[in-house]
């Protein structure tokens, strides 16, 4: 498994392997598919500190190096982290520094991403109230990275945000596919010669209407994306977008006031032809 070609230092929890040991980190990064400059973060054996494990060489037995990241409490009550006697205010600052500078033999080039155990869809809306929670909407697609217990799982969304979600608020993609298949079969038998378009509109909720693209959509929620990710589109509630493409991860490519970017599908609702007719007739 190779790392992502770019990484967001402020999204460091998506490549933070909390309980991974030194030996396991070495095993993961020593794989032949992993490139020099690939790294991951993990807990140190010293309680409260971190370790940065980096693939630095292709030389057998000397491929991975581990750096201690110490958490220090300052006299003014603030904290800082230190690696190789260099202080930084926080982990993103450290990662940003070595993204463009050599640590020892290499810069930090690729984040080693956690493997996906399962892909799920939100059955209900979840608004997290803890810093480590990952909020999501009903119908939103999520990748499960670890199942720490029967009730709480670690997940990643289409924006690469990582956090904890309640297991009983999501269903697997396989379960969703089976359910939709059965619903469509029953609908086909009951409606006889009903057209596919009519059948879709009567058996699906309003929010799941998906027309052929390009199509016009209305923004449901304000969204201010990460300032370090220029591919994301900033949107405001009630704006109208021209959606041009849907990606496999559920994100949509859209145009707004001459700007192009990505928006999550849960933030918009496509305007039906009947709505356009009603608006034009006012």
Kinemage of the C-alpha trace (Angstrom):
@kinemage 1
@onewidth
@group {chain A} dominant
@subgroup {mainchain}
@vectorlist {calphas} color= white
{ca unk a 1} P 0.000 0.000 0.000
{ca unk a 2} L 1.425 3.363 -1.008
{ca unk a 3} L 0.673 6.645 0.675
{ca unk a 4} L -1.407 9.526 -0.606
{ca unk a 5} L 0.564 11.781 -2.989
{ca unk a 6} L -0.300 14.816 -0.846
{ca unk a 7} L -1.428 15.281 2.729
{ca unk a 8} L -3.058 17.951 4.841
{ca unk a 9} L -1.029 18.576 8.036
{ca unk a 10} L -4.200 19.735 9.792
{ca unk a 11} L -5.845 16.395 9.000
{ca unk a 12} L -3.164 14.445 10.898
{ca unk a 13} L -5.671 12.250 12.732
{ca unk a 14} L -6.442 10.494 9.439
{ca unk a 15} L -2.917 9.015 9.530
{ca unk a 16} L -2.636 8.726 13.324
{ca unk a 17} L -2.335 5.040 14.266
{ca unk a 18} L -3.050 5.423 17.974
{ca unk a 19} L -2.283 1.927 19.311
{ca unk a 20} L 0.182 0.761 16.654
{ca unk a 21} L 3.480 -0.525 18.040
{ca unk a 22} L 6.963 0.346 16.797
{ca unk a 23} L 7.361 -3.123 15.252
{ca unk a 24} L 3.988 -2.955 13.508
{ca unk a 25} L 4.713 0.507 12.123
{ca unk a 26} L 8.036 -0.776 10.805
{ca unk a 27} L 6.298 -3.728 9.169
{ca unk a 28} L 3.695 -1.512 7.467
{ca unk a 29} L 6.213 0.996 6.128
{ca unk a 30} L 8.729 -1.675 5.015
{ca unk a 31} L 6.316 -3.124 2.469
{ca unk a 32} L 7.696 -3.061 -1.073
{ca unk a 33} L 4.776 -0.922 -2.279
{ca unk a 34} L 5.579 1.910 0.167
{ca unk a 35} L 7.633 4.822 -1.182
{ca unk a 36} L 10.486 6.643 0.543
{ca unk a 37} L 9.056 9.636 2.403
{ca unk a 38} L 5.914 7.802 3.533
{ca unk a 39} L 5.144 8.252 7.222
{ca unk a 40} L 2.597 7.698 9.969
{ca unk a 41} L 1.992 9.026 13.476
{ca unk a 42} L 1.401 6.786 16.496
{ca unk a 43} L 1.526 6.782 20.273
{ca unk a 44} L 4.958 6.460 21.848
{ca unk a 45} L 5.697 3.908 24.541
{ca unk a 46} L 6.202 6.985 26.724
{ca unk a 47} L 2.740 7.966 27.940
{ca unk a 48} L 1.583 11.317 26.547
{ca unk a 49} L 4.187 11.447 23.751
{ca unk a 50} L 3.981 10.546 20.056
{ca unk a 51} L 6.236 8.803 17.563
{ca unk a 52} L 6.784 9.648 13.912
{ca unk a 53} L 7.681 6.571 11.827
{ca unk a 54} L 9.196 7.352 8.404
{ca unk a 55} L 10.256 5.195 5.444
{ca unk a 56} L 13.720 6.630 4.738
{ca unk a 57} L 15.522 3.988 2.697
{ca unk a 58} L 15.114 0.909 0.504
{ca unk a 59} L 18.096 -0.747 2.202
{ca unk a 60} L 16.916 -3.992 3.883
{ca unk a 61} L 16.959 -3.755 7.664
{ca unk a 62} L 17.397 0.007 7.613
{ca unk a 63} L 14.233 1.141 5.865
{ca unk a 64} L 12.235 2.794 8.649
{ca unk a 65} L 13.307 5.303 11.288
{ca unk a 66} L 11.273 6.296 14.350
{ca unk a 67} L 11.382 9.786 15.875
{ca unk a 68} L 10.150 10.648 19.365
{ca unk a 69} L 7.771 13.618 19.569
{ca unk a 70} L 7.737 14.941 23.128
{ca unk a 71} L 4.879 16.956 24.594
{ca unk a 72} L 6.206 19.736 26.840
{ca unk a 73} L 4.354 21.921 29.343
{ca unk a 74} L 5.667 25.504 29.322
{ca unk a 75} L 5.816 27.887 32.308
{ca unk a 76} L 2.991 30.050 30.907
{ca unk a 77} L 0.690 27.045 30.857
{ca unk a 78} L 0.896 26.524 27.098
{ca unk a 79} L 2.177 23.311 25.494
{ca unk a 80} L 4.632 22.636 22.707
{ca unk a 81} L 6.012 19.545 21.000
{ca unk a 82} L 9.664 18.773 20.345
{ca unk a 83} L 11.314 16.480 17.793
{ca unk a 84} L 15.112 16.121 17.598
{ca unk a 85} L 15.492 19.192 19.866
{ca unk a 86} L 13.353 21.338 17.542
{ca unk a 87} L 10.258 22.881 19.193
{ca unk a 88} L 6.907 23.433 17.445
{ca unk a 89} L 3.605 24.796 18.742
{ca unk a 90} L 1.635 21.785 17.502
{ca unk a 91} L 1.667 18.713 15.244
{ca unk a 92} L 0.416 20.495 12.075
{ca unk a 93} L 3.288 22.981 12.384
{ca unk a 94} L 5.789 20.138 12.719
{ca unk a 95} L 4.390 18.304 9.689
{ca unk a 96} L 4.308 21.493 7.619
{ca unk a 97} L 7.961 22.169 8.485
{ca unk a 98} L 9.214 18.744 7.392
{ca unk a 99} L 6.925 18.662 4.373
{ca unk a 100} L 9.342 21.087 2.700
{ca unk a 101} L 12.529 20.309 4.681
{ca unk a 102} L 14.556 17.136 5.124
{ca unk a 103} L 14.056 15.387 8.461
{ca unk a 104} L 17.202 13.242 8.206
{ca unk a 105} L 17.318 11.516 4.838
{ca unk a 106} L 13.971 12.561 3.393
{ca unk a 107} L 11.110 15.030 3.713
{ca unk a 108} L 7.619 13.942 4.694
{ca unk a 109} L 6.102 13.223 1.299
{ca unk a 110} L 3.219 10.758 1.719
{ca unk a 111} L 0.872 9.979 4.591
{ca unk a 112} L 0.272 6.280 5.150
{ca unk a 113} L -3.511 5.965 5.120
{ca unk a 114} L -5.448 3.574 7.274
{ca unk a 115} L -6.933 0.672 5.267
{ca unk a 116} L -10.707 0.638 4.765
{ca unk a 117} L -12.499 -2.161 6.606
{ca unk a 118} L -15.948 -1.405 5.231
{ca unk a 119} L -17.951 1.306 3.474
{ca unk a 120} L -21.227 2.408 5.065
{ca unk a 121} L -24.014 4.930 4.565
{ca unk a 122} L -25.605 7.057 7.273
{ca unk a 123} L -29.056 5.788 8.203
{ca unk a 124} L -29.687 8.814 10.425
{ca unk a 125} L -28.134 12.241 10.917
{ca unk a 126} L -25.479 12.311 13.657
{ca unk a 127} L -24.329 15.589 15.232
{ca unk a 128} L -21.289 14.825 17.366
{ca unk a 129} L -20.766 16.704 20.617
{ca unk a 130} L -17.177 15.602 21.332
{ca unk a 131} L -13.976 16.746 19.603
{ca unk a 132} L -13.258 13.196 18.446
{ca unk a 133} L -16.765 12.648 16.986
{ca unk a 134} L -17.384 12.701 13.221
{ca unk a 135} L -20.731 14.302 12.355
{ca unk a 136} L -22.558 13.105 9.239
{ca unk a 137} L -25.880 13.324 7.409
{ca unk a 138} L -28.387 10.617 6.537
{ca unk a 139} L -27.306 9.140 3.211
{ca unk a 140} L -23.670 10.231 3.575
{ca unk a 141} L -21.038 7.669 2.599
{ca unk a 142} L -18.320 6.860 5.167
{ca unk a 143} L -15.272 4.586 5.263
{ca unk a 144} L -14.800 2.500 8.410
{ca unk a 145} L -11.144 2.438 9.514
{ca unk a 146} L -11.400 0.514 12.782
{ca unk a 147} L -14.063 -1.007 15.012
{ca unk a 148} L -12.818 -0.130 18.475
{ca unk a 149} L -15.984 -1.524 20.098
{ca unk a 150} L -19.396 -2.905 19.182
{ca unk a 151} L -20.993 0.524 19.562
{ca unk a 152} L -18.395 3.062 18.311
{ca unk a 153} L -16.343 2.891 15.116
{ca unk a 154} L -13.615 5.078 13.639
{ca unk a 155} L -14.649 6.471 10.242
{ca unk a 156} L -13.456 8.796 7.466
{ca unk a 157} L -15.696 10.967 5.267
{ca unk a 158} L -15.268 12.244 1.711
{ca unk a 159} L -13.331 15.275 2.990
{ca unk a 160} L -10.803 12.962 4.721
{ca unk a 161} L -12.019 14.020 8.166
{ca unk a 162} L -11.664 11.183 10.690
{ca unk a 163} L -13.584 10.598 13.909
{ca unk a 164} L -15.802 8.301 15.933
{ca unk a 165} L -19.357 7.406 14.878
{ca unk a 166} L -22.140 5.345 16.533
{ca unk a 167} L -22.310 1.950 14.825
{ca unk a 168} L -26.115 1.789 15.017
{ca unk a 169} L -26.474 5.004 12.967
{ca unk a 170} L -25.052 3.485 9.761
{ca unk a 171} L -25.701 0.549 7.442
{ca unk a 172} L -23.240 -1.247 5.172
{ca unk a 173} L -23.268 -0.639 1.435
{ca unk a 174} L -24.181 -4.308 0.880
{ca unk a 175} L -27.222 -4.020 3.148
{ca unk a 176} L -28.313 -0.840 1.381
{ca unk a 177} L -27.963 -2.466 -2.051
{ca unk a 178} L -29.990 -5.497 -0.956
{ca unk a 179} L -32.711 -3.277 0.513
{ca unk a 180} L -32.951 -1.118 -2.618
{ca unk a 181} L -33.062 -4.201 -4.846
{ca unk a 182} L -35.964 -5.683 -2.856
{ca unk a 183} L -37.817 -2.345 -2.811
{ca unk a 184} L -37.483 -1.950 -6.579
{ca unk a 185} L -38.651 -5.538 -7.175
{ca unk a 186} L -41.777 -5.020 -5.046
{ca unk a 187} L -42.446 -1.670 -6.717
{ca unk a 188} L -42.138 -3.239 -10.184
{ca unk a 189} L -44.664 -5.980 -9.336
{ca unk a 190} L -47.152 -3.587 -7.700
{ca unk a 191} L -47.096 -0.857 -10.356
{ca unk a 192} L -46.996 -3.071 -13.429
{ca unk a 193} L -46.378 -0.777 -16.414
{ca unk a 194} L -45.335 2.239 -14.337
{ca unk a 195} L -42.341 3.976 -15.911
{ca unk a 196} L -38.894 3.853 -14.303
{ca unk a 197} L -38.934 7.603 -13.650
{ca unk a 198} L -42.300 7.463 -11.844
{ca unk a 199} L -41.257 4.405 -9.862
{ca unk a 200} L -38.092 6.129 -8.691
{ca unk a 201} L -39.958 9.232 -7.548
{ca unk a 202} L -42.563 7.282 -5.551
{ca unk a 203} L -40.203 4.822 -3.857
{ca unk a 204} L -37.413 7.282 -2.962
{ca unk a 205} L -37.314 10.222 -0.606
{ca unk a 206} L -37.218 13.731 -2.057
{ca unk a 207} L -33.628 14.261 -0.946
{ca unk a 208} L -32.334 11.325 -2.995
{ca unk a 209} L -33.495 12.636 -6.391
{ca unk a 210} L -30.504 12.302 -8.753
{ca unk a 211} L -30.960 13.639 -12.309
{ca unk a 212} L -28.653 13.278 -15.274
{ca unk a 213} L -25.740 15.686 -15.039
{ca unk a 214} L -25.171 18.556 -15.559
{ca unk a 215} L -28.065 19.728 -13.396
{ca unk a 216} L -29.054 22.630 -11.142
{ca unk a 217} L -29.075 22.182 -7.364
{ca unk a 218} L -29.890 24.331 -4.339
{ca unk a 219} L -27.519 24.604 -1.368
{ca unk a 220} L -29.032 23.349 1.914
{ca unk a 221} L -26.300 24.386 4.363
{ca unk a 222} L -23.463 26.902 4.603
{ca unk a 223} L -20.039 25.335 4.131
{ca unk a 224} L -16.601 26.887 4.683
{ca unk a 225} L -13.982 24.305 3.597
{ca unk a 226} L -10.400 24.004 4.806
{ca unk a 227} L -8.453 27.038 3.590
{ca unk a 228} L -5.565 24.735 2.617
{ca unk a 229} L -7.685 22.730 0.167
{ca unk a 230} L -8.403 24.865 -2.947
{ca unk a 231} L -10.333 22.014 -4.608
{ca unk a 232} L -13.312 22.534 -2.249
{ca unk a 233} L -16.068 25.040 -3.031
{ca unk a 234} L -17.315 27.550 -0.442
{ca unk a 235} L -21.123 27.693 -0.524
{ca unk a 236} L -23.995 29.426 1.281
{ca unk a 237} L -27.525 28.255 1.971
{ca unk a 238} L -30.056 28.889 -0.854
{ca unk a 239} L -27.404 29.477 -3.525
{ca unk a 240} L -27.890 27.563 -6.793
{ca unk a 241} L -25.090 25.484 -8.300
{ca unk a 242} L -24.516 23.866 -11.653
{ca unk a 243} L -23.448 20.304 -10.768
{ca unk a 244} L -21.361 18.805 -13.575
{ca unk a 245} L -19.976 15.511 -12.276
{ca unk a 246} L -20.331 12.930 -9.496
{ca unk a 247} L -17.249 11.182 -8.077
{ca unk a 248} L -17.118 7.632 -6.736
{ca unk a 249} L -16.635 8.883 -3.165
{ca unk a 250} L -19.953 10.746 -3.219
{ca unk a 251} L -18.498 14.229 -3.780
{ca unk a 252} L -19.927 16.408 -6.549
{ca unk a 253} L -18.076 18.741 -8.896
{ca unk a 254} L -19.950 22.014 -9.270
{ca unk a 255} L -19.721 25.543 -10.678
{ca unk a 256} L -20.704 28.730 -8.837
{ca unk a 257} L -20.148 32.309 -10.027
{ca unk a 258} L -17.354 31.224 -12.360
{ca unk a 259} L -15.613 29.088 -9.718
{ca unk a 260} L -15.293 25.301 -9.859
{ca unk a 261} L -14.869 22.966 -6.902
{ca unk a 262} L -16.114 19.987 -4.941
{ca unk a 263} L -19.127 19.857 -2.598
{ca unk a 264} L -20.528 16.931 -0.542
{ca unk a 265} L -23.808 15.637 -1.973
{ca unk a 266} L -25.446 15.946 1.470
{ca unk a 267} L -25.106 19.755 1.288
{ca unk a 268} L -27.269 20.206 -1.809
{ca unk a 269} L -30.638 19.153 -3.231
{ca unk a 270} L -31.268 18.849 -6.957
{ca unk a 271} L -34.133 20.937 -8.319
{ca unk a 272} L -36.787 18.809 -9.999
{ca unk a 273} L -38.261 19.844 -13.388
{ca unk a 274} L -41.650 20.386 -11.707
{ca unk a 275} L -40.068 22.890 -9.314
{ca unk a 276} L -38.560 24.816 -12.240
{ca unk a 277} L -41.986 25.001 -13.918
{ca unk a 278} L -43.609 26.272 -10.724
{ca unk a 279} L -40.909 28.921 -10.270
{ca unk a 280} L -41.223 30.079 -13.905
{ca unk a 281} L -45.011 30.339 -13.559
{ca unk a 282} L -44.924 32.726 -10.591
